[in-house]
Amino acid sequence: STSTADTFIMHYMAEAIPGTTYTHTYNGKHFNELFKVNANYNHVTEDEDFFDLAGYDQWASNPAFSGGSLDINGGGNGYFYYTRNSVDLTFHNGYEPDDPVSVLYGSTLEKFKGYEPEKPKNQDPESLYFDGWYLNPECSDGKKVDLDTFTMPDEPLILYAKWSKVVHTIRVWKFRDAEGNFSEILEEDFNAPHNSLVQEQYIPETPGLLRPGICAESARWFPR
């Protein structure tokens, strides 16, 4: 480019996500300006100036290219329009993946907030609860996805379900009356995983009040 060449202002326009605000409409589609470039050019070429942008497809220009160049005598404004790519999103429950769904690049995943996957078939379903979506199969700390704010990348994405063990709170009572009311706590509340064996150390010292057993649900224990 040289200072004596024509001055062009090139506007790079990205398709707006449906339901969001936009500043420009062209041929029935809505756009927002990503950035613009001011330059002194002898001419604007399609190969050099209407370049690839990650997550988008080149859709149209205004004015249109002719022979690979913009015909703007004396410089002026050129608009380059990009549409958003649809990218595959797959939810994986840790046992098998769902069928992928198409999501527009750059859009949030908040519409999937209410989706809870099937529990893994190789696990006791009553012993697990769904604990969010993660970016890796190990569900590592720092990899949890906030579906309200996370935006779709420009390449296929797999989100992995984290399953945590159900934990029950156990309370030991000394008395239960004929109406089924409990009184006089013998033991401070403690937690036990679902289907875990409650060991002897959790049982009050008073002989004969309680036997160890399997914790299958939230429990209130009382003398046998």
N, C-alpha and C positions, 0 to 999 in steps of 0.2 A: 504494500500500500504506500501511497505518497500523499503529501499534503495538497498536491494539485489535483488529485483524483476526486471523483464524486463522493459525497458523504451519504452513506447508507446507515439506516437504523434497522437492525434485524431483531425482531421480536420473536422469542421462542415461547410458544403457547402450549400448555399441557391441558389435556382434557380434564374437566372437573369431575370429581367423584359424584355420582348421583346423590341428590339430596343435600349437597353442600353449595355454598355460594360460588358465583362465577362472575367474571367481569366482561366477558366477550363471547359472542355467538357467531359461528360461521357454518353455513350449510347445515343448520339444524343441530349442531353439536355445541356444547358449552365449554369454555376454556378459561384458564387463568394464566397470566404471564409468569413463566419461571424466571426469566432474565432477558436482558436485551444487550445487544452489542452495537456500539457506535464505531464506525470505521470509515476511513477514506479508501475506497476501492475503485479500481478501474472497472470491475464488474463483480457480481456475486454469482458463484457457481453452486450447483446442486451438490456436487461431490464434496466440496470443501466446507460449505456453509450450512447445508441442511444435513447435519451430521447425526450419527446415532446417539440416542440417549437411553441409558439403562432403564428398563421397565416400560418403555414406550415404543410405538411404531410411528414412522413418518407417514403422515396421512395426506396433507395438502399444503400448498403455499398460496399466498395472495400478495402480489400477482403470481400466476403460475409460471413455472420454469418453461422456457422454450429453448430447445437445443442444449439443455444443461445449464442455462444462465437465466438470470432475471433481466427482463427488458424494462429497466427503469432509467430513462434518460435524465441525466442531471442528478441522480441519487434519489433518496426518499426512503419510505418505510417498506419493509418487507416482513410478512408474517409467516412463520413456519409453525404448522399445526401438528401436534403429536397426540395420538390416542393411546390410552392405557392398555397394557397387555393384561390378559387374564392368566392367572398363575394357579397351578394345582396346589390345593391344601388338603392334607391327609391327617385324619385323627387316628391315633393308634392306642389301643387300650392295654398294650403290653403283652397281648396274646396274638392278636391279628389286627390288621389295619382296616379301617372303613374304606369305602370307595372314595376317591378324591372328589373334591368340589372345586369349582372355579371361583377365584376371588380376584378382584381388580387390584393391580399393583398399587401400593400406597394407601389402600383403604384399611380401616381398623377392623378388628375381628369381633366387635361387640355384639353383632347379631348372633354369635354362637355362644353367648354367655350362658344360656339356659340348657345347653346340650351337655348331657352326662352320658358317657359311653357305657356299654355293657361291661359287667364285671368279668375279669378273666375266667375262662372256663376251667382252668387248672387250679383254681383257688376256691376255698369255701366262701361263697358270696356274703354270708352273714358276718364274716370276720373282717371285712374290708369296707372302707368308705373312700369315695373319690375325693382327692386332695389337690386338684388343679392340673393344669397343662404345663408341660415343660419342653424345652428345646432339645433335650437329649434323652436317650433311653434310661440313663441312670437317675434322671430327675435330680440333678445336682443342685446344691445351694447356688443361688444367683442365676439359675436358668429358668425360673418360673415365669410364665407369660401372663401379663395383665391384658386380658382381651379388650378392655376399654381403651387402652392406649397403644398397644402393639400394632404396627402397621405391616401389611403384607410386603415381603421382599420381592425382588425381581426374579427369583428362582423358586422352584417347587419347595414346599415346606412340609415337614412332618412334625406334628405335635404329639407328645407322649403323655398318657395319663399317669398320674401318680396315685397309688393306692396305699393308704395308711391303715394300720391295724386299729380296729375298734377297741377302745378301752372302756371298761365299766368301773363305776364307783361302787365300792362295797362298804356297807355300814352294818355293824354288828350290834344287835339289841339284846337286852336281857329278858324283857318280858313282852308277851303279846296277849292281849285280853281276848275274850270270847267274840268281840266285834271285829277283831283283826287289827286293833290299834297297837302300835309299838311304843315302848317306853324304856328309858334308862339305857343310854348308849354305853356299851362295854368297850368299844374299840374305836379309835379315831378312824375317820374315813380313809380308805386306801384304794388304789387303782389296780385293776387286774385286766390283762388283755383277754379279749373274747376267746373262749374255749381253752383258756390256760388253766392249769392245775393250781388251785390255791394251796399253797404249802403250809406246813404246820406252824411256821413262824408267824403267820398272819392270824393265828387263832388265839383267842384269849386264854390266859392261864387257868381260868376256872374249869375244872375237869367236867367233861360230859356235856358241855354246852353246845359244841359245834364240831362237825367233822369236816375235814378237807374235802373239796369236790371241784367239779368243773364249773367255771364261770361262764354261763351261757347267755346271760342277760344282766341288765342292771339288777342288783340284788339287795335285799335287806335280810340279813340273817338273824336268827333268833334261836333260843335254846330248843333242842330237840326233846 
